[in-house]
């Protein structure tokens, strides 16, 4: 049983069970590395190990490697049987648990993988090699790196290894993988919305042909049938066996039936319901018949007998009525005209123009009303002001003196200011 947390993650369904007191745990554990790489190791020192814990293990070459525990206990025995591996074949050992220095070195090595991959790609392009380096896996001790690449043919990368060894100062290992294995290492989300099968649980990559799509009556559209690896999707083989079993009862050499009315051609085949649909040229309705009836009609045609007419087992009108009743929506295409909103827009425009024209009239009327209301008051105020002026009107001499005094004061003020300024200027000149 797998989950989507890690690639090829295994669920330990014996973890909650209590073992007997005299039980000795199985001394072989399964360790997971980057990607989908897994291997079995012997727990020589009988260390207490838990799922997901980091350990330092013995690699196939010199040095040491760092991995994570993926399975312990009795489930490892089942995994050994599944992979056809005996306990005697497991020779690699678990050294110890990592310390802080080991963890820092491991993290530093993993941080270099992305940069190393791009530099290696650039070196391959400079040499003109037709290959794609898709992933880099550093060893835990940072002394070796494995480069995974894809290529259509054989590539001579001896010169590339020399340049990479000079640039990175590590031991280089080149490993060619297929397109499906590349997708499984990189991972991703499929068109179904779930994680890729090859990166979660699928380990056996079988060939997929276009006949699998034909047997399942799928459209031969490469964009829909191809996965992220560029090959046909592996899931096309999942239901192929059930389709092949159902196709045994359906004849594959029948494409038409001759009747006195004309020739009816095969339009569709429902494999699991074992129904075949025929139609006459120019007819809108299809005629559905079971496979057994079709075989009988074909035998009659072989004997030179043409039936008068063929009838459908399923009434298409009833199907249409059921569809109308079952579905909650209606097809309203063509019921409404495209100009149904033009009248409303015109009405809105007319209303806007009327309101715009009416607004200045209202303003003028309001102004006129205000003027009419204010006019008698202004007349009365003017009359009162005239009477007051008449009562308090001075004589001619007083009027002249008042008129002369006002500008004289202003003039004198200005003269005084000018005098002061003149005096200042005179003092300065002196």
C-alpha positions as CSV (number, residue, x, y, z in Angstrom):
1,X,0.0,0.0,0.0
2,X,1.4,3.4,-1.0
3,X,0.7,7.0,-0.3
4,X,1.5,10.2,-2.1
5,X,3.9,11.6,0.5
6,X,7.1,10.1,-1.0
7,X,7.9,8.1,-4.1
8,X,7.2,4.4,-3.5
9,X,6.3,5.1,0.1
10,X,5.2,1.9,1.9
11,X,2.6,1.9,4.7
12,X,3.7,-0.2,7.7
13,X,0.5,-1.8,8.8
14,X,2.3,-3.8,11.6
15,X,3.6,-0.7,13.4
16,X,0.7,-0.7,16.0
17,X,0.9,-4.4,16.8
18,X,2.7,-5.5,20.0
19,X,5.3,-8.2,19.5
20,X,6.1,-10.9,22.0
21,X,8.8,-10.3,24.6
22,X,11.2,-12.9,23.3
23,X,10.8,-11.6,19.7
24,X,14.0,-10.6,17.9
25,X,13.4,-8.0,15.1
26,X,14.5,-8.8,11.6
27,X,18.0,-7.4,11.2
28,X,17.5,-6.3,7.5
29,X,16.0,-2.9,6.8
30,X,15.0,-1.1,3.6
31,X,16.6,2.3,3.0
32,X,15.2,4.9,0.5
33,X,17.4,7.4,-1.4
34,X,16.7,10.2,-3.8
35,X,14.1,9.4,-6.4
36,X,12.7,5.9,-6.4
37,X,16.0,4.2,-5.6
38,X,15.8,1.7,-2.7
39,X,18.1,-1.0,-1.3
40,X,18.4,-3.4,1.6
41,X,21.0,-3.2,4.3
42,X,22.0,-5.3,7.4
43,X,21.6,-3.8,10.8
44,X,24.8,-5.3,12.2
45,X,24.8,-3.3,15.5
46,X,21.0,-3.8,16.1
47,X,20.4,-0.1,16.2
48,X,16.9,1.1,17.1
49,X,15.6,2.5,13.9
50,X,12.3,4.2,13.1
51,X,10.6,5.0,9.8
52,X,12.0,8.1,8.1
53,X,15.2,8.2,10.2
54,X,18.5,9.1,8.6
55,X,21.3,6.5,8.6
56,X,24.8,6.2,7.1
57,X,25.1,3.1,5.0
58,X,27.7,1.3,2.9
59,X,27.5,2.2,-0.8
60,X,28.5,-0.1,-3.7
61,X,31.6,2.1,-4.2
62,X,34.0,3.6,-1.6
63,X,33.0,6.2,1.0
64,X,29.5,6.3,2.6
65,X,26.0,7.3,1.7
66,X,23.1,8.8,3.6
67,X,19.6,7.5,3.3
68,X,16.2,7.3,5.1
69,X,14.7,4.2,6.6
70,X,11.6,3.2,4.6
71,X,10.7,-0.1,6.1
72,X,11.7,-2.2,9.2
73,X,10.6,-5.4,10.8
74,X,8.7,-8.3,9.3
75,X,7.5,-6.4,6.3
76,X,11.0,-6.4,5.0
77,X,10.7,-10.2,4.6
78,X,7.7,-9.7,2.4
79,X,9.6,-7.1,0.4
80,X,12.5,-9.4,-0.1
81,X,10.2,-12.1,-1.4
82,X,8.5,-9.6,-3.7
83,X,11.8,-8.6,-5.2
84,X,13.1,-12.2,-5.4
85,X,15.9,-11.4,-3.0
86,X,17.1,-13.8,-0.3
87,X,18.6,-12.6,3.1
88,X,21.9,-14.2,2.1
89,X,22.1,-11.9,-0.9
90,X,22.1,-8.8,1.3
91,X,25.7,-7.8,2.1
92,X,25.7,-4.0,2.6
93,X,25.8,-2.7,6.1
94,X,24.4,0.2,8.2
95,X,27.3,2.0,9.7
96,X,25.7,4.4,12.2
97,X,23.4,7.2,12.7
98,X,24.6,10.6,11.3
99,X,25.9,13.4,13.5
100,X,25.6,17.2,12.9
101,X,28.7,17.2,10.6
102,X,27.3,14.4,8.4
103,X,23.9,16.2,8.1
104,X,25.6,19.5,7.2
105,X,27.7,17.8,4.5
106,X,24.7,15.9,3.2
107,X,22.6,19.1,2.9
108,X,25.5,20.9,1.2
109,X,25.8,18.1,-1.3
110,X,22.1,18.2,-2.1
111,X,22.2,22.0,-2.6
112,X,24.9,21.6,-5.2
113,X,22.8,19.2,-7.4
114,X,20.8,21.8,-9.2
115,X,23.8,24.0,-10.1
116,X,25.9,20.9,-11.1
117,X,23.1,19.7,-13.4
118,X,23.0,23.0,-15.3
119,X,26.8,23.2,-15.6
120,X,26.9,19.6,-16.9
121,X,24.2,20.5,-19.5
122,X,26.3,23.4,-20.7
123,X,29.4,21.2,-21.0
124,X,27.4,18.7,-23.1
125,X,26.1,21.4,-25.4
126,X,29.6,22.7,-25.9
127,X,30.7,19.3,-27.0
128,X,27.7,18.9,-29.3
129,X,26.4,15.7,-27.6
130,X,22.8,14.8,-28.4
131,X,21.8,13.9,-24.8
132,X,19.8,15.5,-22.0
133,X,21.0,15.4,-18.4
134,X,17.8,15.2,-16.4
135,X,19.0,14.7,-12.8
136,X,22.0,14.5,-10.6
137,X,22.4,12.5,-7.4
138,X,25.3,13.3,-5.0
139,X,26.6,10.7,-2.6
140,X,26.2,11.5,1.1
141,X,30.0,12.1,1.6
142,X,30.1,14.6,-1.3
143,X,32.8,12.6,-3.2
144,X,30.7,11.1,-6.0
145,X,27.8,12.1,-8.2
146,X,25.6,10.1,-10.5
147,X,24.3,11.8,-13.6
148,X,21.1,10.5,-15.2
149,X,20.6,11.3,-18.8
150,X,18.3,10.4,-21.7
151,X,19.4,9.9,-25.3
152,X,17.9,8.4,-28.5
153,X,21.0,6.5,-29.3
154,X,24.5,5.7,-28.0
155,X,26.6,8.6,-26.8
156,X,30.3,8.8,-26.5
157,X,30.7,10.9,-23.3
158,X,34.3,10.1,-22.4
159,X,35.4,13.6,-23.1
160,X,32.5,14.9,-21.1
161,X,33.5,12.9,-18.1
162,X,37.0,14.3,-18.2
163,X,35.7,17.9,-18.3
164,X,33.1,17.3,-15.5
165,X,35.8,15.7,-13.3
166,X,38.0,18.7,-13.7
167,X,35.1,21.1,-13.1
168,X,33.5,19.4,-10.1
169,X,36.5,17.6,-8.5
170,X,34.4,14.5,-7.8
171,X,34.0,10.9,-9.1
172,X,31.5,10.8,-12.0
173,X,29.1,8.1,-12.9
174,X,26.9,8.3,-16.0
175,X,23.7,6.3,-16.1
176,X,21.3,6.2,-19.1
177,X,17.5,6.0,-18.4
178,X,14.4,5.9,-20.5
179,X,11.7,8.6,-20.9
180,X,9.4,6.9,-18.5
181,X,12.1,6.5,-15.8
182,X,12.9,10.2,-16.2
183,X,9.3,11.1,-15.5
184,X,9.3,8.8,-12.5
185,X,12.4,10.5,-11.0
186,X,11.2,14.0,-11.6
187,X,7.5,13.4,-10.6
188,X,4.5,15.6,-11.4
189,X,0.7,15.7,-11.7
190,X,-1.1,13.8,-14.4
191,X,-4.1,14.9,-16.4
192,X,-6.3,13.0,-14.0
193,X,-5.3,15.4,-11.2
194,X,-3.3,12.9,-9.2
195,X,0.4,12.2,-8.8
196,X,2.1,10.2,-11.6
197,X,1.7,6.5,-11.2
198,X,5.3,5.9,-12.1
199,X,6.5,8.2,-9.3
200,X,4.3,6.8,-6.6
201,X,3.7,3.0,-6.9
202,X,4.4,1.8,-10.5
203,X,7.7,0.1,-10.9
204,X,7.2,-2.3,-13.9
205,X,7.1,-0.2,-17.1
206,X,5.3,-2.2,-19.8
207,X,5.1,-1.3,-23.5
208,X,1.9,0.6,-24.5
209,X,0.7,0.4,-28.1
210,X,-2.0,2.3,-30.0
211,X,-4.0,-0.8,-30.3
212,X,-4.9,-0.4,-26.6
213,X,-6.6,2.8,-27.4
214,X,-8.4,1.3,-30.4
215,X,-9.8,-1.6,-28.4
216,X,-11.2,0.9,-25.8
217,X,-12.8,3.0,-28.5
218,X,-10.7,6.0,-27.7
219,X,-9.9,8.8,-30.1
220,X,-6.3,8.5,-31.4
221,X,-5.3,12.0,-30.3
222,X,-1.6,12.0,-29.3
223,X,-2.0,15.1,-27.1
224,X,-4.6,13.3,-25.0
225,X,-3.0,9.9,-25.0
226,X,0.5,11.0,-24.3
227,X,1.8,11.5,-20.8
228,X,4.5,13.9,-19.4
229,X,7.2,11.5,-20.7
230,X,6.0,12.0,-24.3
231,X,5.0,8.3,-24.5
232,X,1.6,6.7,-24.4
233,X,0.1,6.8,-20.9
234,X,0.6,3.6,-18.8
235,X,-3.0,3.8,-17.6
236,X,-4.1,2.6,-21.1
237,X,-3.1,-0.9,-20.1
238,X,-5.1,-0.9,-16.8
239,X,-8.5,-1.8,-18.2
240,X,-7.2,-3.4,-21.4
241,X,-7.7,-7.0,-20.2
242,X,-11.4,-6.4,-19.3
243,X,-12.0,-4.9,-22.7
244,X,-10.3,-7.8,-24.4
245,X,-12.5,-10.3,-22.5
246,X,-15.6,-8.3,-23.5
247,X,-14.6,-8.1,-27.2
248,X,-14.5,-11.9,-27.5
249,X,-18.3,-12.0,-27.9
250,X,-18.5,-9.1,-30.4
251,X,-17.7,-9.8,-34.1
252,X,-15.0,-7.6,-35.5
253,X,-15.7,-8.2,-39.2
254,X,-19.2,-6.7,-39.4
255,X,-19.5,-3.2,-40.7
256,X,-22.9,-3.2,-42.5
257,X,-26.2,-5.1,-42.9
258,X,-28.2,-5.4,-46.2
259,X,-31.9,-5.0,-46.0
260,X,-34.7,-4.5,-48.5
261,X,-34.9,-0.9,-47.4
262,X,-31.2,-0.4,-48.0
263,X,-27.8,-0.9,-46.4
264,X,-27.4,0.0,-42.7
265,X,-23.8,0.9,-41.7
266,X,-22.3,0.3,-38.3
267,X,-21.9,3.5,-36.3
268,X,-21.0,2.5,-32.7
269,X,-20.4,-0.5,-30.6
270,X,-21.1,-0.7,-26.8
271,X,-18.7,-3.3,-25.7
272,X,-19.9,-4.0,-22.2
273,X,-23.7,-3.7,-23.0
274,X,-23.1,-5.8,-26.1
275,X,-25.1,-3.5,-28.3
276,X,-24.4,-2.4,-31.9
277,X,-25.8,0.7,-33.5
278,X,-26.6,1.0,-37.2
279,X,-28.0,3.7,-39.4
280,X,-29.3,4.1,-43.0
281,X,-27.7,6.8,-45.2
282,X,-29.5,10.1,-44.6
283,X,-31.4,8.9,-41.6
284,X,-31.1,10.8,-38.3
285,X,-32.0,8.0,-35.9
286,X,-29.7,5.1,-35.1
287,X,-31.0,1.5,-34.7
288,X,-29.7,-0.4,-31.7
289,X,-29.6,-4.1,-31.8
290,X,-28.0,-6.8,-29.6
291,X,-25.0,-8.7,-30.8
292,X,-26.9,-12.0,-31.2
293,X,-29.5,-10.4,-33.5
294,X,-26.7,-8.8,-35.6
295,X,-25.1,-12.2,-36.0
296,X,-28.4,-13.7,-37.2
297,X,-28.9,-10.9,-39.8
298,X,-25.3,-11.4,-41.0
299,X,-25.9,-15.1,-41.5
300,X,-29.1,-14.3,-43.5
301,X,-27.1,-11.9,-45.7
302,X,-24.5,-14.7,-46.3
303,X,-27.3,-16.9,-47.5
304,X,-28.6,-14.2,-49.9
305,X,-31.6,-13.3,-47.8
306,X,-32.4,-9.6,-47.1
307,X,-34.7,-8.9,-44.2
308,X,-37.6,-6.5,-44.9
309,X,-36.6,-4.1,-42.1
310,X,-34.7,-3.9,-38.9
311,X,-36.1,-2.5,-35.7
312,X,-34.3,-0.9,-32.8
313,X,-34.5,-2.6,-29.4
314,X,-34.2,0.8,-27.7
315,X,-36.7,3.5,-28.7
316,X,-34.7,6.7,-29.4
317,X,-37.7,8.9,-28.6
318,X,-38.0,7.4,-25.1
319,X,-34.3,8.1,-24.6
320,X,-34.8,11.7,-25.6
321,X,-37.7,12.1,-23.2
322,X,-35.8,10.5,-20.4
323,X,-32.9,12.9,-21.1
324,X,-35.2,15.9,-21.0
325,X,-36.7,14.7,-17.7
326,X,-33.5,13.7,-16.0
327,X,-31.4,16.8,-16.8
328,X,-32.2,20.0,-15.0
329,X,-30.9,22.3,-17.7
330,X,-32.3,23.3,-21.1
331,X,-30.7,24.1,-24.4
332,X,-31.6,27.8,-24.9
333,X,-29.3,28.4,-27.9
334,X,-31.2,30.2,-30.6
335,X,-34.3,31.0,-28.6
336,X,-33.3,34.5,-27.8
337,X,-32.3,37.0,-30.5
338,X,-29.1,38.9,-30.5
339,X,-30.9,42.2,-30.6
340,X,-33.1,41.6,-27.6
341,X,-31.2,44.2,-25.6
342,X,-31.1,47.0,-28.2
343,X,-34.6,48.4,-27.3
344,X,-33.7,48.6,-23.6
345,X,-30.5,50.5,-24.4
346,X,-32.4,52.9,-26.6
347,X,-34.9,53.5,-23.9
348,X,-32.2,54.1,-21.3
349,X,-30.5,56.6,-23.7
350,X,-33.8,58.5,-24.3
351,X,-34.3,58.7,-20.5
352,X,-30.8,60.1,-20.0
353,X,-31.3,62.7,-22.8
354,X,-34.6,63.8,-21.3
355,X,-33.2,64.1,-17.8
356,X,-30.2,66.1,-19.2
357,X,-32.5,68.5,-21.1
358,X,-34.8,68.9,-18.1
359,X,-32.1,69.8,-15.6
360,X,-31.2,73.3,-17.0
361,X,-34.9,74.2,-17.3
362,X,-35.3,73.5,-13.6
363,X,-32.3,75.6,-12.7
364,X,-33.6,78.5,-14.7
365,X,-37.0,78.2,-13.2
366,X,-35.5,78.1,-9.7
367,X,-33.4,81.2,-10.5
368,X,-36.5,83.0,-11.8
369,X,-38.5,82.0,-8.7
370,X,-35.7,83.2,-6.4
371,X,-35.5,86.5,-8.4
372,X,-39.2,86.9,-8.1
373,X,-39.1,86.3,-4.4
374,X,-36.2,88.6,-3.9
375,X,-37.4,91.4,-6.1
376,X,-40.0,93.0,-3.8
377,X,-37.6,92.8,-0.9
378,X,-34.9,94.6,-2.9
379,X,-37.4,97.3,-3.9
380,X,-38.5,97.8,-0.3
381,X,-34.9,97.9,0.8
382,X,-34.0,100.5,-1.8
383,X,-37.0,102.6,-0.8
384,X,-36.0,102.5,2.8
385,X,-32.4,103.3,2.0
386,X,-33.5,106.3,-0.1
387,X,-35.7,107.6,2.7
388,X,-32.9,107.3,5.2
389,X,-30.6,109.1,2.9
390,X,-33.1,111.8,2.4
391,X,-33.6,112.3,6.1
392,X,-29.9,112.4,6.9
393,X,-28.7,114.2,3.8
394,X,-26.2,116.9,4.6
395,X,-26.0,120.4,3.1
396,X,-23.9,121.2,0.2
397,X,-21.0,122.7,2.2
398,X,-21.0,119.8,4.6
399,X,-21.1,117.4,1.7
400,X,-18.2,119.2,0.0
401,X,-16.2,119.2,3.3
402,X,-16.8,115.6,3.8
403,X,-15.8,114.7,0.3
404,X,-12.7,116.9,0.6
405,X,-11.7,115.5,4.1
406,X,-11.7,111.9,3.1
407,X,-9.3,112.0,0.2
408,X,-7.2,114.6,2.1
409,X,-6.7,112.2,4.9
410,X,-5.6,109.5,2.5
411,X,-3.4,112.0,0.7
412,X,-1.9,113.2,3.9
413,X,-1.2,109.7,5.0
414,X,0.6,109.0,1.8
415,X,2.4,112.4,2.1
416,X,3.5,111.6,5.7
417,X,4.8,108.3,4.5
418,X,6.6,109.9,1.6
419,X,7.9,112.7,3.9
420,X,9.4,110.0,6.2
421,X,10.9,108.3,3.2
422,X,12.2,111.6,1.9
423,X,13.8,112.5,5.3
424,X,15.5,109.1,5.4
425,X,16.9,109.5,2.0
426,X,18.0,113.0,2.8
427,X,19.8,111.8,5.9
428,X,21.5,109.1,4.0
429,X,22.7,111.5,1.4
430,X,24.0,113.9,4.0
